[in-house]
Amino acid sequence: MVSKELKIRNSQGLHARPATLLVRVASSFKSSISIEYNDKAANAKSLIGILSLGINKDSTVNIVIKGSDEEKALENICELINNLE
């Protein structure tokens, strides 16, 4: 298992477009990937789950990944989140 805290810098937070990008990246991996925010967790492969967290700009989220490709998944997700506009 790997995890990392990341700050959401996108001006709109994780709204529909960036959440869709996150789902696409997460779905390309075999590992189980969750995103935690405000004591709630959602499957990062579920658009509805991510949107239900209501993640705003400057929020800190924790990405938790378990599985055979967890390191690569974490690298790709961190890159995506850090480059969202």
C-alpha positions in Angstrom: 0.0 0.0 0.0 1.2 3.5 -0.8 -0.4 6.8 0.0 0.3 10.5 -0.5 -1.3 13.8 0.6 -1.9 16.3 -2.3 -3.2 19.8 -2.4 -5.8 20.5 -5.0 -4.7 23.7 -6.8 -7.3 23.7 -9.6 -9.4 26.9 -9.2 -12.7 24.9 -9.4 -11.5 22.0 -7.2 -12.3 18.5 -8.4 -15.3 19.4 -10.4 -16.6 17.3 -13.3 -13.8 17.8 -15.9 -10.8 17.2 -13.6 -12.6 14.4 -11.8 -13.3 12.7 -15.2 -9.5 12.9 -15.9 -8.8 11.4 -12.5 -11.2 8.5 -13.1 -9.6 7.8 -16.5 -6.1 7.7 -15.1 -7.2 5.6 -12.0 -9.2 3.2 -14.2 -6.1 2.4 -16.3 -4.5 0.6 -13.3 -5.3 -2.8 -11.7 -4.7 -1.5 -8.1 -7.5 -0.3 -5.9 -7.3 3.5 -5.6 -9.2 5.7 -3.2 -9.3 9.3 -2.5 -9.9 10.5 1.1 -11.2 14.0 2.1 -12.9 15.2 5.3 -13.0 11.8 6.9 -14.8 10.3 3.8 -13.4 8.1 1.1 -14.4 7.4 -2.5 -13.2 5.0 -5.1 -11.1 7.1 -7.5 -12.5 5.0 -10.4 -16.0 6.4 -9.7 -16.9 9.8 -11.0 -20.0 10.0 -8.7 -17.9 9.0 -5.8 -15.3 11.7 -6.4 -17.9 14.4 -7.0 -19.8 13.4 -3.8 -16.7 14.4 -1.8 -17.1 18.0 -2.8 -13.4 18.7 -3.0 -12.7 22.5 -3.4 -9.6 24.5 -4.3 -6.8 24.4 -1.8 -8.2 21.2 -0.2 -5.8 18.5 0.9 -6.7 15.0 -0.2 -5.1 11.7 0.6 -4.6 9.2 -2.2 -4.4 5.5 -1.1 -3.4 2.8 -3.5 -3.2 -1.0 -3.0 -2.1 -3.4 -5.7 0.5 -4.7 -8.1 1.0 -1.4 -9.9 0.5 0.9 -7.0 3.8 2.8 -7.4 3.2 3.7 -11.1 -0.5 4.5 -10.3 0.6 6.9 -7.5 3.2 8.6 -9.8 0.6 9.1 -12.6 -2.1 10.4 -10.3 0.2 12.8 -8.5 1.3 14.2 -11.9 -2.3 14.6 -13.0 -3.4 16.4 -9.8 -0.4 18.6 -9.6 -0.9 19.8 -13.2 -4.7 20.4 -13.1 -5.7 23.8 -14.2 
